[in-house]
């Protein structure tokens, strides 16, 4: 029995190792390519050890960009950061307020409103992209941070997540707050928000990555190079009609684009996992 368990453990670790190699090897190649010049990459002579051009490539990418991109990647990263943070914070604020209203207030058609919100999960951005663009254009929000953020901050997922968590909170806490003379806002601020920190962290990680990886919406509403995000920048760097693509700059941009989401997941991993687990209780 012990031997069978040992073989099963070895098989499990072998499968996990193979999976990690399959997922991590392309990322490793991108990191390697960001340390070589373009000629080495195009000729197919790139070794599996870092090259000597890392500092040069990253400096040029961050502060000057490539020949096919008019703006430095540092500006694109800043735009992506503003967009991702705005979407994440906006979704959290709207979701926690709507879940609070659905769970703790008794008003006509309360559950109908919730299910209407929930049904919007079946309507991705692509389905409502034209009317959304028309509204943003009519309001004069093209090429603005407000236009990038505002249409994407509603979240049925976040509302569902907070609703499920609020339903696990004992009713005695609400009764105790009423006895102490606390109103609805004070109960929300002093009781619910402190208890929801892990859920907020879990939702923040999910929505930050969602906002950071947006491609279609920024592509539609940004016409100025100074307002474009880093995901659009990667696409532009890999496409050139008159010259060979600057693959060293493109790979450097790809590595830089991976850093913020990875750092968010690494630093908020415990809160993220804990928030998801507590929501399921």
C-alpha positions in Angstrom: 0.0 0.0 0.0 2.8 2.3 0.9 4.6 1.5 -2.4 1.4 2.2 -4.4 1.1 5.6 -2.8 4.7 6.3 -3.5 4.3 5.6 -7.2 1.2 7.7 -7.3 3.0 10.6 -5.8 5.9 10.2 -8.3 3.4 10.1 -11.2 1.6 13.2 -9.9 4.8 15.2 -9.6 5.9 14.0 -13.0 2.6 15.2 -14.6 2.9 18.5 -12.7 6.5 19.0 -13.9 5.6 18.3 -17.5 2.7 20.8 -17.2 5.0 23.5 -15.7 7.6 23.0 -18.5 4.9 23.3 -21.2 3.5 26.5 -19.6 6.8 28.1 -18.5 9.0 27.3 -21.5 7.4 29.9 -23.9 7.7 32.5 -21.2 11.3 31.6 -20.7 11.9 32.0 -24.4 10.3 35.4 -24.3 12.6 36.5 -21.5 15.6 35.1 -23.4 14.6 36.9 -26.6 14.4 40.2 -24.7 18.2 39.9 -24.0 19.3 39.5 -27.6 19.5 41.8 -30.7 17.0 41.4 -33.5 19.4 39.7 -35.9 20.1 36.8 -33.5 16.4 36.2 -33.0 15.5 36.3 -36.7 18.4 34.1 -37.8 17.2 31.4 -35.4 20.6 31.3 -33.6 19.3 32.2 -30.2 20.9 30.1 -27.4 19.1 29.0 -24.3 21.1 31.3 -22.1 20.6 35.1 -21.6 22.3 37.4 -24.0 24.2 40.7 -23.6 21.6 43.2 -24.7 19.1 43.1 -21.8 19.8 46.5 -20.4 19.8 48.1 -23.9 16.5 46.5 -24.9 14.7 47.3 -21.7 15.9 50.9 -21.7 14.9 51.5 -25.3 11.6 49.8 -24.9 10.6 51.7 -21.7 11.7 55.2 -22.8 11.8 55.2 -26.6 9.7 52.3 -27.9 10.1 50.6 -31.3 10.0 51.8 -34.8 6.4 50.8 -35.3 5.1 52.3 -32.0 5.1 56.1 -31.6 5.1 56.1 -27.9 7.4 54.5 -25.3 6.2 51.4 -23.7 6.4 53.1 -20.3 3.5 55.4 -21.3 1.5 52.4 -22.5 2.1 50.6 -19.2 1.0 53.7 -17.3 -2.2 53.7 -19.4 -2.8 50.0 -18.8 -2.2 50.5 -15.1 -4.7 53.4 -14.8 -7.3 51.3 -16.8 -6.7 48.1 -14.8 -6.8 49.9 -11.4 -9.9 51.9 -12.4 -11.8 48.9 -13.6 -10.8 46.8 -10.5 -11.7 49.5 -8.0 -14.9 50.5 -9.9 -16.1 46.9 -10.1 -15.5 46.4 -6.4 -17.3 49.5 -5.3 -20.4 48.9 -7.5 -20.5 45.2 -6.7 -20.2 45.5 -2.9 -22.9 48.3 -2.9 -25.3 46.3 -5.1 -24.8 43.1 -3.1 -25.4 45.0 0.2 -28.7 46.4 -1.2 -29.8 43.0 -2.4 -29.0 41.1 0.8 -29.9 43.7 3.5 -32.7 45.8 2.1 -36.2 44.6 1.5 -37.7 46.4 -1.5 -40.1 45.3 -4.3 -38.5 43.2 -7.1 -35.3 42.8 -5.1 -34.5 39.3 -6.4 -35.7 40.2 -9.9 -33.1 43.0 -10.0 -30.5 40.5 -8.8 -31.3 38.0 -11.5 -31.3 40.7 -14.2 -27.8 41.5 -13.0 -26.8 37.9 -13.0 -28.2 37.3 -16.5 -25.7 39.9 -17.9 -23.0 37.3 -17.3 -24.2 35.8 -20.6 -23.7 39.1 -22.4 -20.0 39.8 -23.0 -18.6 43.1 -24.0 -18.5 42.0 -27.7 -22.3 41.6 -27.8 -23.0 45.2 -26.6 -19.9 46.7 -28.2 -21.6 49.0 -30.8 -24.2 50.7 -28.5 -21.5 51.1 -25.8 -19.1 52.7 -28.3 -21.9 55.0 -29.6 -22.7 56.2 -26.1 -19.1 56.8 -25.2 -18.5 58.7 -28.5 -21.6 60.8 -28.0 -20.4 61.8 -24.5 -17.1 62.8 -25.9 -15.2 60.2 -24.0 -13.0 58.8 -26.8 -9.3 58.9 -26.0 -9.9 59.5 -22.3 -9.3 57.4 -19.2 -13.0 57.7 -18.3 -14.0 56.2 -21.6 -11.5 53.3 -21.1 -12.8 52.6 -17.6 -16.5 53.6 -17.1 -18.2 51.1 -19.6 -16.4 48.1 -18.0 -16.9 48.7 -14.3 -20.3 46.9 -13.9 -19.7 43.4 -12.7 -22.3 40.6 -12.2 -19.5 38.3 -11.0 -18.5 40.7 -8.2 -22.1 41.2 -7.2 -22.6 37.4 -7.0 -19.4 37.0 -5.1 -20.2 39.6 -2.4 -23.8 38.4 -2.2 -22.7 34.9 -1.4 -20.3 36.1 1.2 -22.9 38.5 2.9 -25.3 35.6 3.2 -22.8 33.8 5.4 -22.6 36.6 7.9 -24.8 35.9 11.0 -27.9 38.0 11.4 -26.9 38.6 15.0 -24.3 41.1 13.8 -27.0 43.2 12.1 -29.2 43.0 15.2 -26.3 44.0 17.4 -25.6 47.0 15.2 -29.2 48.1 15.4 -29.2 47.8 19.2 -26.1 50.0 19.2 -28.0 52.6 17.2 -26.0 52.1 14.0 -27.6 52.9 10.7 -27.3 51.1 7.4 -24.2 53.0 6.3 -22.4 52.6 9.6 -23.1 48.8 9.6 -21.8 48.7 6.1 -18.7 50.7 6.9 -17.8 49.3 10.3 -18.9 45.7 10.0 -19.3 44.5 6.4 -16.2 46.1 4.8 -13.7 44.8 7.5 -15.2 41.3 7.2 -15.0 41.5 3.4 -11.3 42.3 3.1 -10.3 38.9 1.8 -13.2 38.8 -0.7 -12.3 42.3 -1.9 -8.7 41.1 -2.4 -9.9 38.1 -4.4 -12.1 40.2 -6.6 -9.3 42.8 -7.0 -6.9 40.2 -8.4 -9.4 38.9 -10.9 -10.6 42.2 -12.1 -7.1 43.8 -12.3 -6.0 41.0 -14.6 -9.2 41.4 -16.6 -8.6 45.1 -17.0 -4.9 44.8 -17.8 -5.6 42.2 -20.6 -8.3 44.2 -22.3 -7.6 44.5 -26.1 -10.8 45.1 -28.1 -12.3 48.0 -26.1 -9.1 50.1 -25.9 -8.5 49.3 -29.6 -11.9 50.8 -30.5 -11.9 54.0 -28.5 -8.3 55.1 -28.6 -7.0 56.9 -31.7 -4.1 58.7 -30.1 -0.9 56.9 -29.6 -0.5 58.5 -26.2 -3.7 56.7 -24.9 -3.0 53.2 -26.2 -2.4 50.3 -23.7 0.5 47.9 -23.7 -1.6 45.0 -25.1 -2.2 47.1 -28.2 1.5 48.0 -28.2 2.5 44.4 -28.4 0.3 43.9 -31.5 1.8 46.9 -33.2 5.3 45.8 -32.5 4.8 42.4 -34.1 3.4 43.9 -37.3 5.4 45.8 -39.8 4.7 46.2 -43.6 7.9 47.7 -44.7 10.5 46.1 -42.4 11.1 43.1 -40.2 9.4 43.2 -36.9 11.6 44.2 -34.0 11.3 40.9 -32.1 13.7 41.9 -29.4 11.6 45.0 -28.5 8.3 43.0 -28.9 9.5 40.3 -26.5 10.8 42.9 -24.1 7.4 44.5 -24.2 5.7 41.2 -23.6 7.8 40.5 -20.6 7.1 44.0 -19.2 3.4 43.4 -19.8 3.5 40.2 -17.7 5.1 41.8 -14.7 2.2 43.8 -13.1 -0.3 40.9 -13.2 2.3 38.5 -11.9 3.3 40.8 -9.1 -0.4 41.3 -8.1 -1.0 37.6 -7.9 2.2 36.9 -6.0 1.7 39.6 -3.4 -2.0 38.9 -2.9 -2.0 35.2 -3.3 -2.9 34.4 0.3 -5.7 36.9 0.5 -6.9 35.8 -3.0 -7.2 32.1 -2.0 -8.6 32.9 1.4 -11.2 35.2 -0.1 -12.4 32.5 -2.6 -12.6 29.8 0.1 -14.5 32.0 2.6 -17.0 33.0 -0.1 -17.9 29.3 -0.6 -18.6 28.7 3.1 
